[in-house]
Structures are given as C-alpha cells and as structure tokens.
C-alpha cells in the first residue's frame, strides 16, 4: 500500500522509496505480505545500527525509528521507562498527530504524508501552479503507464471542453472478470485498467485525456491540424446515411479510415520535412503516439457515440425533443413549428375558458368562493393537495431539467447540448441550427416555468374541484408533447437520425470553416511562412479560398485525387449510371438524404437554398486540388528550439516560457474547483453568471462584429436574451411558487377559523 509505505518506511531507505512512489504513484490492489515486510524492515534496521555504530545518531529530516528515538532519549535523560510519554509529548509540541499505540515497525513520517496529500489534493491549484512549456511537451520513451503523476495533460470535462490540468494520481484496477483465486492466474498480472486523477477531478478515463496542444504545436507545428481539417472533409465525403452499405455511418470504422488517411498524408513526397521531424529518435514512440492520439480525438468520439450505448444512450434519454432534432439538422421545421403552436395555444385557451371565480388579479391567490360555499372545502382541499404535490415534484424537477438543458449533467442529452453550445460559441452553425438550439433551450427552461406559473394561477382560481385535476393533467400533457412525439414509433425509433446528427455536429465544430474560407485567416491560424503565402494564394485564387462549388465538382471526378479503391468505385458508378441500374447506382454512388424532404423541396424550388443533405453539408469544400497546395505548407519548428544542444533532453530555455496574458497556452483554464463533486455545478453557475450579467451576450456580439457576420450581429442579442430569461425565470419560479403556497395556506387556515 502506498500510504503504508510512506508512514512506515525505514529511515535510511527514505529517499529510494520516495523516488519509487513519485515515479509510479500507482495504487496497487494486491496487499503486501506483512511477514516479508516485517523481515525486510528488521534487516534494514540492523544494517543501520551496524553502519552508524551509535544508536542515538541524528538522521536526515528527523526520521528515526521508535527504537532509535527511545535509545537516544534514554542516553540523554536516563529515563527509559518514560520513552513513550516523551515521544507523544514531542509530537504534540510540533502540532503533529499523536498515536497512543506507537508503531513498532517504523516511524511516523509527517512531512512526507503532508507533501503527498498536497500533491494529490491540491488547493487553489491553477492559481499557484502554472506550467512551463517544457512541462507540456511529452517526448521520449513510453512510460509504464500512459501518464504518471505530475504530467500536464488536457482533460475533457463534462461540458465536452478540453482544459489543461495536471495528473495528481494514477489508479490501476484489475478487470471485473479477473479471478485472483484461479490457479491459472497465479504469478500473472491482469491487463490493468488505469484511471487518473487530475487536479481535483477524480476517476478520469484515458479516453478523456490527451497531450497538451501547446506542447505539440511547439514540437510539430500546425501542419497536423491542417491535415485534421482535410480529414474531416474526406470523412464526410465517405460517410453515408444508407443502411446496409459498408460506409453507412453506423457500420463504417471511422478510426481505421482516418488512420489510412494519416499514412497517406505522412508518406506524401511533399511531406518529407515533417516526416523527418516526426521520426526523430529524440521524440520517440511516446511523442509520436501523443500527437496522433491528440489529432484523432474527434474521430474517436464519433466511434464512441455509435458504440458506447451506456454513455450515449439516446433511446432511454427522455429529454430529446423535436427542437433537439432541429438544433442538430437545421431542417425539419414543420413538426417543431406545429408543436410550438400547440404548446403555446393550449395554455392560452385554458386560461380564457376556465371558470375562474375572480378576474381581479389582486385576489388571484385567494382560495375562497363566496358564491359557492357548499363546494368550498373540496376546492380548497384539492388546491392544497395539488400545490403540495407540485412543491415536492415540480419545483425540484424544473431545477434538474434546467441543469440538464444548460448545464453539464452528464446525460446523453446534456452532452448533445454541450456540443451544440461549442458550435454556437464558435459561430459555425447554420441559421436553422441556431434557431433550433435556442428554441430547445427556451422551451425546456423558461416555457416550463411559465407554464407551471399559469397552471398554479388557474388551480387556485378554479371554481370546480374536478377542474383542478383536469387542468393540471392538461398542462402536463402540453409540457411533454415535444418529447412524446420523439418517443413515438414513427419518428426515429432506433435513433439513427439523432446519432447521425450528433456525428455531423462533431465534424462541424472540428472544422473551422471561417479559416477555410479566408486565405488571410488561414495563414495566421496555421503558421504559413511569408514566402509561401503569395505563391499558394496565386495558385488557388478565388475569394472563398478552399470553398468553391465548381472546383469541388470538377475535382470529385478527377482520378488523380482518388485512391485506387475510390477509382474503382467511381468507374462502377459511371457504368451503372450509363446503363440505368438503379440498385447499382445506389451502391456505388452516394445519394442525397434529407431529414425533411418536404421542407428542403420548398427551399430549393422557391428560394434555391436547399443543402446537400446528410453528410453532404461541406461538399463545396471538397476542392482537392486546392487542398493539395495547403496541406504541406505550414512551417516546421526547428528541433534546436525543442531539444538541448548536447542531446540530454528538452531545452532548459523552455522552462522560461509560461502562460501569461501576452502568451496564452492553448486550453488553459483558471477554474479552480475545491471538490470534484462541485465541478459540474461550478461550470453551471459560472456560465449562469456570464449570462445574467450579459457578458455572454456581449462576447457573442463582439465575435460577430470581428467576423463581419451581420446576421449574427442582430440575431445573437435576441437569442441570448431568451437564455437570460431562462435563467431569470428559473431563479424566480421557486420563490413564486413558495409565495403562492404560503398565501393559499394562510387563506385556507383563515377561512376555516
């Protein structure tokens, strides 16, 4: 046990044991043999006595065994029978914990335990420990575990955002199916499952960790990130929404496909300079794996959404609504518009047709009826009963649902909303997606509070006890209407559309189209040397840089931009089209699939604004001839700026480079959470404060202005104000409901007396 090693270790072996713990820091699930440990410590104690020859010699750091401490005190005071009392008093005087039953096998190492606790449970971590650039670079030989204590990594949080943090502990656990009592497993080690603690975040899976982007950029430059953009375009071109086809998004091995693209790019003759750096022996297998692992994370997430049915369980999550689909696809308007009209109309009609006892708002919450005294007791009893039910069910449920909609709750719906939030902040979503996203939040937050508020008003003013129940049921039906449609068998029974939409969003936010449409922005983002800028720009031409529909159409039929497999498929598709074989055409040629064909037909016929459909959103970026000119132009860093001249390791100059206002590290976060359990709530409330103080709105306006996006400049303030209303309503609603409940209760008690 790691803790036992620290508390009981022999004094002379202290530094050696400390190095071992610091290097590995792995909690082993196999207990040590107490007998062997005791024998080892007795042997080491004997060696110390033989080496020193003096029992009372003072050791480093004040670390002495109980027996040695006792001998020293006996020699000085001559009171051997008072040894235990003296030692306990010494610990009290130094403000260290005292133990009545002192350990006979070793000493109590207070400083080391304190140091280990500070390392594993840091307080005010990000404000006291800022990494240097040297600490963000992972190169050399691969360690025993992927990461070890002290390594700086990026952690994917519950809001799907990557943040820089430091590993504080590594935990290894045997698989559930490993049987320690099986004779066949004797003397063998299982395939350990490792989890990590980073900062104050506990139990992090390895798939939620990656190497720091800042360190990788300094070693490899920006060229791999240009490849990542190109790979997203290639992947979208290959994916299909076609059940039974080998490239159907649910069956295609995405990671295998992009790995082949990586090898193709790596071995391209124009990429020889990067390949030389990539294969540098000083970078090692570990450094190469860190780069590939980082770049491949979006594609790993795509496969995870398809395969991890526990984490991404779309079928069991009841929060998916028709507005969620609209926020993903930006199309399929007919059903959401109809549902919104019904959900708004029914409460208005109920409010207008209800037989309210008093139309005067000043008496709105008085459950008295002077005209129908014979039924007053039933009305009051029913109203109080429903209000009590709402107090224990509705108020907590609205808070939880609000957290799921706008906070990182960890549900599948919450993760989708986090992905959409990233897309909204990047301002990469389409108009339909923007409206759908804000409608999804609004209808699941502000509208819920508003609807329950109206229902409470009707309940306490209804003149018939039965109407109290019927109106409550009607409001519950209205609230769940948009989710009930999604749960019906005709909508999306296997959640194929929802899964496909989520994959499209991942591709969409990974692609940074604002850089792909502007040569100037592209040069700045991906470190293109001055000498290559004008040359490449003259070759490409055009105002939209890598976006050109005509060029994309021409390049899609050019064999020199195809692999051997792609050439064969293209030839088969050509022959099938020429001969009119419909089934063969659908097999070899990628068709157009729309979530809402009717709405797309209207857009195309009347406005000429239809899109390419599923996995064809970025078809105008398939300008392979232009991509070939930019894939290999990003500058490659000099290895002299990374490694020491004598080859001893990383350059010491990297220790002088730290995160600062003028030199921000990628994905650096100053958020410091005292407790892992509060991390999600902390993110939620920080986001809420930004919204309520209008900082969130002004940041969006600023980004829209910088990008000259005039539609967002006018749309964002309105959309973000609806989010402000959602937070404000959620804060007010519990107080409003409690005030109504107290007023009604006092009114009933007063009337009874």
Secondary structure as GFF3:
##gff-version 3
##sequence-region A 1 753
A	DSSP	alpha_helix	2	8	.	.	.	ID=ss1
A	DSSP	alpha_helix	14	24	.	.	.	ID=ss2
A	DSSP	beta_strand	26	27	.	.	.	ID=ss3
A	DSSP	alpha_helix	34	52	.	.	.	ID=ss4
A	DSSP	three_ten_helix	60	62	.	.	.	ID=ss5
A	DSSP	alpha_helix	66	77	.	.	.	ID=ss6
A	DSSP	three_ten_helix	80	82	.	.	.	ID=ss7
A	DSSP	alpha_helix	83	93	.	.	.	ID=ss8
A	DSSP	alpha_helix	110	120	.	.	.	ID=ss9
A	DSSP	alpha_helix	125	128	.	.	.	ID=ss10
A	DSSP	three_ten_helix	133	136	.	.	.	ID=ss11
A	DSSP	beta_strand	152	156	.	.	.	ID=ss12
A	DSSP	beta_strand	162	173	.	.	.	ID=ss13
A	DSSP	three_ten_helix	183	185	.	.	.	ID=ss14
A	DSSP	beta_strand	193	198	.	.	.	ID=ss15
A	DSSP	beta_strand	201	204	.	.	.	ID=ss16
A	DSSP	three_ten_helix	206	208	.	.	.	ID=ss17
A	DSSP	beta_strand	209	210	.	.	.	ID=ss18
A	DSSP	alpha_helix	213	220	.	.	.	ID=ss19
A	DSSP	alpha_helix	223	238	.	.	.	ID=ss20
A	DSSP	alpha_helix	254	266	.	.	.	ID=ss21
A	DSSP	three_ten_helix	269	271	.	.	.	ID=ss22
A	DSSP	alpha_helix	272	278	.	.	.	ID=ss23
A	DSSP	alpha_helix	284	295	.	.	.	ID=ss24
A	DSSP	alpha_helix	297	307	.	.	.	ID=ss25
A	DSSP	alpha_helix	322	329	.	.	.	ID=ss26
A	DSSP	alpha_helix	333	353	.	.	.	ID=ss27
A	DSSP	three_ten_helix	361	363	.	.	.	ID=ss28
A	DSSP	three_ten_helix	373	375	.	.	.	ID=ss29
A	DSSP	alpha_helix	376	406	.	.	.	ID=ss30
A	DSSP	alpha_helix	412	426	.	.	.	ID=ss31
A	DSSP	alpha_helix	431	444	.	.	.	ID=ss32
A	DSSP	alpha_helix	446	459	.	.	.	ID=ss33
A	DSSP	alpha_helix	465	479	.	.	.	ID=ss34
A	DSSP	alpha_helix	481	487	.	.	.	ID=ss35
A	DSSP	alpha_helix	489	492	.	.	.	ID=ss36
A	DSSP	alpha_helix	496	510	.	.	.	ID=ss37
A	DSSP	alpha_helix	513	516	.	.	.	ID=ss38
A	DSSP	alpha_helix	519	525	.	.	.	ID=ss39
A	DSSP	alpha_helix	530	540	.	.	.	ID=ss40
A	DSSP	alpha_helix	549	555	.	.	.	ID=ss41
A	DSSP	three_ten_helix	559	561	.	.	.	ID=ss42
A	DSSP	alpha_helix	564	579	.	.	.	ID=ss43
A	DSSP	alpha_helix	582	588	.	.	.	ID=ss44
A	DSSP	alpha_helix	597	602	.	.	.	ID=ss45
A	DSSP	pi_helix	603	607	.	.	.	ID=ss46
A	DSSP	three_ten_helix	619	621	.	.	.	ID=ss47
A	DSSP	alpha_helix	624	630	.	.	.	ID=ss48
A	DSSP	three_ten_helix	639	641	.	.	.	ID=ss49
A	DSSP	three_ten_helix	652	656	.	.	.	ID=ss50
A	DSSP	three_ten_helix	676	678	.	.	.	ID=ss51
A	DSSP	alpha_helix	679	692	.	.	.	ID=ss52
A	DSSP	alpha_helix	695	706	.	.	.	ID=ss53
A	DSSP	alpha_helix	710	752	.	.	.	ID=ss54
###
